[in-house]
Amino acid sequence: MDASTGQAPGRIFISYRREETAYPAGWLYDRLADRFGAGQVFKDVDSIRLGDDFVEVITRAVGSCDVLLALIGDQWLTVSDERGRRRLEDPDDFVRLEIEAALTRQVRVIPILIDGARMPHAEDLPDSLAKLVRRLRLRQARRRTLTLRSRVPPLRAAGDKTGQTWSGCRI
């Protein structure tokens, strides 16, 4: 299914910053799409067609996801815009909007710490993102693998919805 055509976007939403986690996001998307089907996984550049309204498509996708995977690299907290301001301080920052929408909807948000990144402290985040630090997180292993076990119910449920069984997925 294609998110940009108005059909149901993916049930798994990958949130990432292109500046630092584009490769892991693409790698994760490929493996999840292979496992669950591309229509069950949403990643902006793989799920939005040219000419579509980016904000509208992202909003629909976050609004319909069962789980949001928030990829956090070592610069996630400090990435700045062209004026030198932290992007997370911008209420229109796409990563902030994606995570805020998921937290507001009480979607399961799973932070994935990439390449040794550490979880930010609540006081370093905008108030609307503070609950992110209370989420159980995964760490990406240094050898570019990530094991998602059956203890991640939304991913198991996403697999069930596509007719696949879930006993764990090493991606």
N, C-alpha and C positions, 0 to 999 in steps of 0.2 A: 504494500500500500504506500501511497505517496502522500506525505504530510502536506505538501503544498497544494494538492488538488482538493482539499477539504475532506478527504477520507480520514479515518482515524490514524493519527500519528502513532509512533511507537509507544509502547508501554514502558520502555526503558529510555530515559533521557540522559545523554552524556553532556555535562556542563564542563567547559574547560576554557583556558586562555590560550589563544593561538600562539602568543609570544613564547610560551614556555612548555606547554603540554600538548601541542598539536600532534606530535608523533605518537605519544602514548594514547591519545584519544582516538586516532585513526586505527591504531593497532587493536585497541579494545573494541571499537566499533566493528572491525572486520571479524573478530572472533565471536562477538555476541550475535552479529547478523548471521554468521554461519550456523550458530547454535539454535537461534530462535527465529530467524528470518528477518530480512531487512525491514519489513513493515512493523516489526516489534521494537526496533531500536531507532532512536532519533539522535542525530548529530548534525548540526547546522549545515555544513557544506555538503554533506552526503544526503540530506533530506529536503533541502530547499532548492527549488528550481530558479533559474535566472529570471529576473523580473518580478518575482514574488515579493510581497511586503514582508521583510525580515521580521519585524516586530510582531505582526499578526500571526505569522506561522509559528514563531517561538512561543507566543502566548497560548495558542491552541495546543501546541505540543506539551508544554508544561502542564496545561490544564487537564490533559488526558493521560498523563503518565502515572504509572504505579510506583515507580522508583526513579530517583534522580541520583546519578553517580556524579559527584563533584570532584573532579580531578584537581588536586592542589599540589603545585610545584613549590620549590623553595622561594620563588619570587611572587607567588600568588597574592600575598598580602601587600606587597610594596610596589607592584607594577603601577606606573604613573602614566598620565596622559601627556599630551603635547605641552601643557602648561606646567607640568611638574607636580600635579596633584595626584594623590593616590586614587586609582580608578574606583576602588570600592567605596570611596566617599561620594562618588557621583551617583545620584539616585537613578540615572538613566543607563548606568553601566549594565551591559547585558548579563554578565555573570552574576552580578548582584540581583538583578531582576529575576533571573531564572531561579536562584536559590531562595529568594524571598517568596516568590510565588509558590514554590514547593512547600516551604515551611508553613506558609499561611494556610495552604490546603491540607496540611498534615500528611503530605506525601512522605514516604520513607526517603530520607536523604542519607546517602552513604558517602562520606568523604573517602577518597582514595589518595593517599599521600604518595607522591611520585618522587623517585630518586632521592630518598632520604629527607624529604620535606617534613617539617614538624607541623602539628596542628596549631593554628593561631590561638591566642588567648582571647577570651570573650571581650576583654577591655580594649583589644586592638581592632575590633570589628564594629561596624555600625550596629546600633541596637537591634535593628531588624534581622541581623544575621547572627546574633549572639548565641541562639539555640543550636547553631551548627556545631559548636564545640562539644556539646553533650552527646553527639551521635557516635556510636561505635564505628570505628574506622578500619579501613584495610590499608596495608602498606604494599606497594609494588616491590617485588623482589628485584634485586640488582640484575638478575639475568633475564630481565624483560618478561617475566611470567607473573601471573597473578592468579591465585586460586580462589574461586568463589565457591564456597561449600554450600551444602543444603541448608545451612543455618541462615541463608539470605532468602527469606520467604518470598519477597516480591519477584525475585528472579526465578525462583522455583515456580511461582504462580504464572509468570509470563511464559515459561516453558509449557506449563499445563495448558494454557490458553491456545498455544499453537499446536497442541496435540502431541507434544514431546514429553517424555518423562524426564524428571530431574533427579539425579542422584549426586550431583556435584559437577562442576565444570571447570576444568583447568584450561585457562586461556592464555 
